[in-house]
């Protein structure tokens, strides 16, 4: 698996903003990626040192919609989330610096 295929996009929520000051970043990652692959991908893409990686499998939500044809039920897709903590002596990720 290519390193750019592992990291899909950053997750930008209120909770993830609070971790940026402590060098804790949250990413949406490929479902088949493990912690070692995620660590190597973040280190290679952003040029930082990773201390630890926590992963979470997020289940999709069911959503009901009222349409002209009647009530339908849909589902958002499942995805995998990685919370990456950098070492104390590592530099920060430049993309997240402007968000603080």
DOVOPA-111827 format. One line per field, with one value per residue: x, y, z of N, C-alpha, C, O in turn; residue in three letters. Coordinates in Angstrom, 1 decimal, always signed. Layout:
N
n.east = c(X;...)
n.north = c(Y;...)
n.up = c(Z;...)
ca.east = c(X;...)
ca.north = c(Y;...)
ca.up = c(Z;...)
c.east = c(X;...)
c.north = c(Y;...)
c.up = c(Z;...)
o.east = c(X;...)
o.north = c(Y;...)
o.up = c(Z;...)
type = c(ALA;...)
END
This chain:
100
n.east = c(+0.8;+0.6;+2.1;+0.7;-1.8;-2.7;-3.1;-5.9;-7.4;-7.3;-9.0;-11.1;-12.3;-13.9;-12.8;-10.5;-9.1;-8.4;-6.3;-4.1;-2.3;-0.9;+0.5;-1.0;-2.7;-5.4;-6.5;-8.3;-8.0;-7.0;-9.0;-7.8;-5.3;-2.7;-1.3;+1.5;+1.9;+0.5;+2.0;+4.5;+3.7;+2.8;+5.2;+6.8;+5.4;+5.0;+7.4;+8.0;+8.5;+6.9;+5.3;+3.2;+0.4;-3.1;-5.9;-9.3;-12.3;-14.8;-18.3;-20.8;-23.6;-27.1;-29.5;-32.5;-34.7;-37.1;-38.7;-40.3;-41.3;-41.7;-40.7;-37.3;-34.5;-31.1;-27.5;-24.5;-21.1;-18.8;-15.7;-12.1;-10.3;-7.4;-5.5;-2.8;+0.1;+2.8;+6.4;+8.0;+10.3;+9.9;+9.1;+6.2;+3.3;+3.0;+0.6;-1.4;-0.7;-1.7;-4.3;-4.6)
n.north = c(-1.2;+2.2;+5.1;+7.5;+6.6;+5.6;+7.6;+9.4;+11.8;+14.8;+15.0;+17.4;+18.6;+20.0;+18.6;+17.5;+19.8;+20.7;+19.0;+19.7;+21.6;+19.9;+18.3;+16.3;+14.6;+14.0;+11.7;+10.5;+7.3;+4.5;+1.6;-0.9;-0.4;-0.8;+0.0;+0.3;+0.8;+3.2;+4.8;+4.9;+6.1;+8.7;+9.7;+9.7;+11.3;+13.8;+14.3;+14.0;+12.8;+10.0;+9.2;+7.5;+5.6;+5.6;+3.7;+3.8;+2.2;+3.5;+3.4;+3.7;+6.1;+5.7;+7.3;+8.9;+10.0;+12.2;+12.1;+13.0;+10.7;+9.2;+7.9;+7.2;+5.2;+5.7;+5.2;+6.3;+5.9;+3.5;+4.1;+4.3;+5.7;+7.5;+8.5;+10.3;+10.7;+12.9;+12.9;+14.7;+16.2;+16.5;+18.2;+20.3;+19.6;+21.4;+22.0;+22.0;+24.1;+26.7;+26.5;+26.7)
n.up = c(+0.0;-0.9;+0.7;+0.6;+0.1;+2.5;+4.5;+4.4;+4.9;+7.0;+10.2;+11.2;+13.9;+16.9;+19.1;+18.0;+17.4;+20.0;+20.7;+19.1;+20.2;+21.9;+20.3;+19.1;+16.6;+14.3;+11.9;+9.1;+7.9;+5.8;+5.7;+5.9;+7.0;+9.4;+12.7;+12.5;+9.8;+9.5;+11.2;+9.8;+7.4;+8.3;+9.3;+7.0;+5.1;+6.4;+7.7;+10.5;+13.9;+15.3;+18.3;+19.4;+18.1;+18.0;+17.0;+15.7;+14.9;+13.2;+13.2;+10.7;+10.6;+10.8;+8.7;+8.3;+5.7;+4.4;+1.5;-1.7;-2.6;-0.3;+2.9;+3.3;+4.3;+4.9;+5.1;+6.5;+5.5;+6.9;+8.6;+9.3;+12.0;+13.0;+15.8;+16.2;+18.1;+18.5;+19.2;+21.9;+21.1;+18.4;+15.4;+14.6;+12.6;+9.7;+8.4;+10.3;+12.0;+11.3;+12.2;+14.9)
ca.east = c(+0.0;+1.3;+1.9;-0.4;-3.1;-3.0;-3.6;-6.9;-7.6;-7.3;-10.3;-11.1;-13.4;-13.5;-12.0;-9.2;-8.4;-7.8;-5.1;-3.1;-1.3;-0.1;+1.1;-1.9;-3.4;-6.4;-6.6;-9.1;-7.1;-7.5;-9.5;-6.9;-4.0;-2.4;-0.6;+2.8;+1.8;+0.1;+3.2;+5.5;+3.1;+2.9;+6.6;+7.3;+4.7;+5.1;+8.7;+8.0;+8.7;+5.6;+5.5;+2.2;-0.8;-4.3;-6.9;-10.7;-13.2;-16.1;-19.4;-21.7;-24.9;-28.3;-30.2;-33.8;-35.0;-38.4;-38.7;-41.6;-41.8;-41.9;-39.6;-36.2;-33.4;-29.8;-26.5;-23.2;-20.1;-17.9;-14.3;-11.1;-9.7;-6.1;-5.1;-1.3;+0.8;+4.2;+7.3;+8.2;+11.3;+9.5;+8.5;+4.8;+2.8;+2.7;-0.8;-2.3;-0.2;-2.6;-5.6;-4.6)
ca.north = c(+0.0;+3.4;+5.9;+8.5;+5.9;+5.2;+8.8;+9.9;+13.2;+15.1;+15.2;+18.7;+18.8;+20.7;+17.8;+17.4;+21.1;+20.8;+18.2;+20.3;+22.2;+18.9;+17.5;+15.1;+14.9;+13.0;+11.5;+9.4;+6.4;+3.4;+0.6;-2.0;+0.0;-1.1;+1.1;+0.4;+1.4;+4.6;+5.5;+5.1;+7.0;+10.0;+10.1;+9.9;+12.4;+15.1;+14.5;+14.2;+11.6;+9.6;+8.5;+6.5;+5.7;+4.9;+3.6;+3.6;+1.9;+4.3;+2.8;+4.7;+6.3;+5.5;+8.5;+8.8;+11.1;+12.3;+12.6;+13.1;+9.3;+8.6;+7.9;+6.3;+5.2;+5.6;+5.0;+6.9;+4.8;+3.2;+4.5;+4.1;+7.0;+7.3;+9.6;+10.2;+11.6;+13.1;+13.0;+16.0;+16.9;+16.5;+19.5;+20.2;+19.5;+22.7;+22.2;+22.3;+25.3;+27.8;+26.2;+26.9)
ca.up = c(+0.0;-1.0;+1.9;+0.4;+0.1;+3.9;+5.1;+3.5;+5.1;+8.4;+10.7;+11.9;+14.8;+18.1;+19.9;+17.4;+17.6;+21.3;+20.8;+18.3;+21.1;+22.6;+19.2;+18.9;+15.4;+14.0;+10.5;+8.5;+7.3;+5.0;+6.6;+6.0;+7.5;+10.8;+13.4;+12.0;+8.5;+9.7;+11.8;+8.7;+6.5;+8.8;+9.4;+5.6;+4.5;+7.1;+8.2;+11.9;+14.7;+15.9;+19.6;+19.4;+17.2;+18.4;+15.9;+16.1;+13.8;+13.4;+12.5;+10.0;+11.2;+9.9;+8.5;+7.7;+4.9;+3.9;+0.1;-2.3;-2.8;+1.0;+3.8;+3.0;+5.3;+4.3;+6.0;+6.1;+5.4;+8.0;+8.3;+10.4;+12.4;+13.7;+16.6;+16.2;+19.0;+18.1;+20.3;+22.4;+20.4;+17.0;+14.9;+14.4;+11.3;+9.2;+8.0;+11.5;+12.7;+11.1;+12.8;+16.4)
c.east = c(+0.9;+1.1;+0.8;-1.7;-3.6;-3.7;-4.6;-7.1;-7.6;-8.8;-10.3;-12.4;-13.0;-12.6;-10.6;-8.4;-7.8;-6.5;-3.9;-2.0;-0.4;+0.5;+0.3;-2.8;-4.3;-6.5;-7.6;-8.1;-7.8;-7.9;-8.6;-5.5;-3.9;-1.6;+0.8;+2.8;+1.4;+1.3;+4.2;+5.0;+3.2;+4.3;+7.2;+6.7;+5.0;+6.5;+8.8;+8.3;+7.4;+5.9;+4.5;+1.1;-1.9;-5.3;-8.3;-11.4;-14.5;-17.2;-20.2;-23.0;-26.0;-29.0;-31.5;-34.1;-36.4;-38.3;-40.1;-42.2;-42.1;-40.7;-38.6;-35.2;-32.1;-28.8;-25.2;-22.2;-19.3;-16.5;-13.4;-10.5;-8.4;-5.8;-3.6;-0.7;+2.3;+5.1;+7.5;+9.2;+11.0;+9.0;+7.0;+4.5;+2.4;+1.3;-1.7;-1.9;-1.1;-3.9;-5.7;-5.2)
c.north = c(+1.2;+4.3;+7.0;+7.9;+5.6;+6.4;+9.4;+11.4;+13.5;+15.3;+16.4;+18.9;+19.6;+19.9;+17.6;+18.7;+21.2;+20.0;+18.8;+20.9;+21.2;+17.9;+16.2;+15.5;+13.7;+12.9;+10.4;+8.6;+5.3;+2.3;-0.5;-1.7;-0.3;+0.1;+1.3;+1.1;+2.9;+5.4;+5.9;+6.1;+8.5;+10.5;+10.5;+11.2;+13.8;+15.3;+14.7;+12.8;+11.2;+8.8;+7.3;+6.7;+4.9;+4.9;+3.3;+3.2;+2.6;+3.7;+4.0;+4.9;+6.1;+6.9;+8.3;+10.1;+11.1;+12.9;+12.6;+11.7;+8.6;+8.6;+6.9;+6.3;+4.9;+5.4;+5.6;+5.7;+4.7;+3.7;+4.2;+5.4;+6.7;+8.6;+9.4;+11.2;+11.7;+13.2;+14.5;+16.8;+17.0;+17.9;+19.2;+20.0;+20.9;+23.0;+22.6;+23.5;+26.5;+27.7;+26.5;+28.3)
c.up = c(+0.0;+0.3;+1.8;+0.3;+1.5;+4.6;+4.1;+3.6;+6.6;+8.9;+11.6;+12.7;+16.0;+19.0;+19.3;+17.5;+18.9;+21.5;+20.0;+19.1;+21.7;+21.5;+19.0;+17.7;+15.0;+12.5;+10.2;+7.7;+6.6;+6.0;+6.9;+6.6;+9.0;+11.4;+12.8;+10.6;+8.6;+10.3;+10.7;+7.7;+7.0;+8.9;+8.0;+5.0;+5.1;+7.7;+9.7;+12.6;+15.5;+17.2;+19.6;+18.5;+17.9;+17.3;+16.5;+14.8;+14.0;+12.5;+11.9;+10.7;+10.2;+9.9;+7.8;+6.9;+4.4;+2.5;-0.4;-2.4;-1.4;+1.8;+3.4;+4.1;+4.6;+5.4;+5.6;+6.2;+6.7;+7.6;+9.5;+10.7;+13.2;+14.5;+16.8;+17.2;+18.6;+19.4;+20.7;+21.6;+18.9;+16.6;+14.7;+12.9;+10.8;+8.9;+9.1;+12.3;+12.5;+11.7;+14.3;+16.8)
o.east = c(+1.8;+0.0;+0.2;-2.7;-4.8;-4.7;-4.2;-7.0;-7.8;-9.6;-9.5;-13.4;-11.8;-11.6;-9.6;-7.2;-6.7;-5.7;-2.8;-0.8;+0.7;+1.0;+0.9;-3.5;-4.0;-6.7;-7.8;-7.4;-8.9;-7.3;-8.5;-4.7;-4.8;-1.2;+1.2;+3.7;+1.9;+1.5;+4.7;+5.8;+3.6;+4.5;+7.9;+7.4;+5.3;+6.8;+9.6;+8.4;+6.9;+6.7;+4.9;+0.8;-1.8;-5.5;-8.4;-11.3;-15.2;-17.0;-20.4;-23.5;-25.8;-29.2;-31.5;-33.7;-36.9;-37.8;-41.1;-43.4;-42.7;-39.7;-38.9;-35.1;-32.0;-29.1;-24.8;-22.4;-19.0;-16.2;-13.9;-10.1;-8.4;-5.9;-3.1;-1.0;+2.9;+4.6;+7.2;+9.0;+11.8;+8.4;+6.5;+5.4;+1.5;+0.8;-2.6;-2.6;-1.3;-4.7;-6.8;-5.3)
o.north = c(+1.3;+4.3;+7.3;+8.6;+5.4;+6.2;+9.9;+12.1;+12.6;+15.6;+16.5;+19.3;+19.9;+20.4;+17.6;+18.7;+21.8;+20.3;+18.3;+20.8;+21.5;+16.8;+15.2;+16.4;+12.6;+14.0;+9.5;+9.1;+5.0;+2.1;-1.1;-2.6;-0.2;+1.0;+2.5;+2.0;+3.7;+6.5;+7.0;+7.0;+9.4;+11.7;+11.4;+12.0;+14.7;+16.5;+15.6;+11.8;+12.1;+7.9;+6.2;+7.9;+3.8;+5.9;+2.6;+3.9;+2.2;+3.5;+5.0;+4.0;+6.2;+7.6;+7.6;+11.2;+10.0;+14.0;+12.3;+11.5;+7.6;+9.3;+5.7;+7.3;+4.0;+5.4;+5.5;+4.7;+5.7;+3.7;+3.9;+6.2;+5.7;+9.7;+8.4;+12.4;+10.6;+13.4;+15.4;+18.1;+17.6;+18.5;+18.1;+20.2;+21.5;+24.1;+23.4;+24.0;+27.3;+28.6;+26.5;+28.6)
o.up = c(+0.8;+0.8;+2.7;+0.4;+1.8;+5.2;+3.0;+2.7;+7.4;+8.1;+12.5;+12.1;+16.2;+19.5;+20.1;+17.5;+19.1;+22.3;+20.2;+18.8;+22.0;+21.9;+18.8;+17.7;+15.3;+11.8;+11.0;+6.8;+6.8;+7.1;+8.0;+6.8;+9.7;+10.7;+12.8;+10.4;+7.9;+9.9;+10.6;+7.3;+6.3;+8.6;+7.9;+4.4;+4.4;+8.2;+10.2;+11.9;+16.2;+17.2;+19.9;+18.1;+18.3;+16.6;+17.5;+13.8;+15.0;+11.3;+12.4;+11.4;+9.0;+10.9;+6.8;+7.3;+4.1;+2.3;+0.3;-2.4;-1.4;+1.5;+3.2;+4.8;+3.8;+6.6;+4.4;+6.9;+7.4;+6.4;+10.6;+9.8;+14.0;+13.9;+17.4;+17.1;+18.4;+20.5;+19.9;+21.4;+18.1;+17.5;+14.7;+12.1;+11.4;+9.1;+9.0;+13.1;+13.4;+11.7;+14.8;+17.9)
type = c(UNK;UNK;UNK;UNK;UNK;UNK;UNK;UNK;UNK;UNK;UNK;UNK;UNK;UNK;UNK;UNK;UNK;UNK;UNK;UNK;UNK;UNK;UNK;UNK;UNK;UNK;UNK;UNK;UNK;UNK;UNK;UNK;UNK;UNK;UNK;UNK;UNK;UNK;UNK;UNK;UNK;UNK;UNK;UNK;UNK;UNK;UNK;UNK;UNK;UNK;UNK;UNK;UNK;UNK;UNK;UNK;UNK;UNK;UNK;UNK;UNK;UNK;UNK;UNK;UNK;UNK;UNK;UNK;UNK;UNK;UNK;UNK;UNK;UNK;UNK;UNK;UNK;UNK;UNK;UNK;UNK;UNK;UNK;UNK;UNK;UNK;UNK;UNK;UNK;UNK;UNK;UNK;UNK;UNK;UNK;UNK;UNK;UNK;UNK;UNK)
END
